[in-house]
Amino acid sequence: MSAVMTRPGRLAAAGQWMQRHGGLIRGIQWVVVAVYAFLILVPAVMSLPDDTAHLWTNLTLAARFVFWGIWWPFVLLSMVMLGRVWCGVLCPEGALAEFASKYGRGLAIPRWMRWGGWPFVAFGMTTIYGQMVSVYQYPKAVLLVLGGSTFAAMIIGLLYGREKRVWCKYLCPVNGVFSLLSRLAPFHYKVDEDAWRRSYKNGEHGHRVIPINCAPLVPLRNMKGASDCHMCGRCSGHRDAIALTWRAPSSEVVQLGDKQANPWDTALILYGLLGIAIGAFHWTASRWFIDLKMFFATWLVDHDITWPLDTNAPWFLFTHYPEQNDVFSWLDGTMVIGYILATALVYGTALLVLLMGATRMLGRFNTVRLHHLTQGLIPIAGAGVFLGLSATTLSLLRAEHLSLWWASDMRIAILAIANLWSAWLAWLVTRRYSERFVQRGLAMVWFAAALAVVDSAWWLMFWGWASK
């Protein structure tokens, strides 16, 4: 029997505890489902808060703070610290998708759903649509975006698989993001391949192997890393071969990055997290957005084209809340979409060119090496999304007249740590392809330039435009 399984450490014992207490974990999931349903349903039918409302006196403001001020920023942080524990233990959407599939038709998963581009496309479409309807500000938009995603997850569950999280595996808008960030986690469920092979003869604990249900459809025998595992603990101890184990936070990116490398992950990092997401956070603070809108509005008026300035779009297409003096014209909505896409194109392409240069410094150009090196940007990409979401946290706290003297220093510290982490990952990745210090050093010059491009986006948002 494997030594890992006969003498488990505290971490492996924690995994075993999760395996034995699966019923408790499922109970916790249903509590989260109830809270989630309350927070997206009840505020949507209430009146919008007025200027006298506070976080502690108004449910709509409180729900906004919970979702965008605490929930999502710290879900992202949990991916880096704990792996996808959120997915396997707390996520209401995953729990409902799996529950629905238990009573569904159990159809085979169609080929179109297995397309590798869905994580990027779903993330991009959801992010842009969320900005079109101001999902960070209004409860009806939250119900539409988050509630709509949950409803779709349940429909997919009813149609495909049997007690599986098919939606989570293929179509969840944040599945790709979670997969990337969890590669940085300091532990994972490790498969002992020798013990697995012995189990064919010896069984599990000396008895017949008991089948388990891996809801996120991970091929357990060949599981490497933490990117697909939902950390639910169901497989802990399976075949005396799987245990929760510590690892170096850099190990998955460095050692498995070439095997996991694919163009859609690169697209999600460069054009998604470091493109579309930056544009979504930028436009509300951007001086350029205002100048461009004024230019186009003036041009339209001068040419007697006024319909784009009308504000008759429905709220589920573009933001429309006249009582809050917050209404998008057709021009406003189109500008938001265009600005986000243009930001993604500029930042994503600039980063791609710089990473191509870094790749070339390590020898003849190779796409696998490019995709591998791009994974070095995961820490700075994750930190950026955290900072962007936490801006909502700080704006809500600022509205309550709380002192935020520490905010700027905190942002600088987060960016500094993320830059150093990304640079360290890239340095380790370059060692996979060259032992020559000069080659690696030249590659790092290009990579450092890519980090500077990313940092410029956050400097503009938090310091450049704010100082004008």
PyMOL commands that set and color helices and strands:
alter all, ss='L'
color gray80, all
select helices_A, chain A and resi 3-6+10-20+22-41+43-45+59-82+85-90+92-102+111-114+118-132+139-159+166-170+175-182+193-202+220-222+238-240+251-260+263-282+287-302+307-309+322-324+330-361+367-399+407-431+437-464
alter helices_A, ss='H'
color red, helices_A
select strands_A, chain A and resi 187-191+242-246+320-321+326-327
alter strands_A, ss='S'
color yellow, strands_A
deselect
rebuild
show_as cartoon
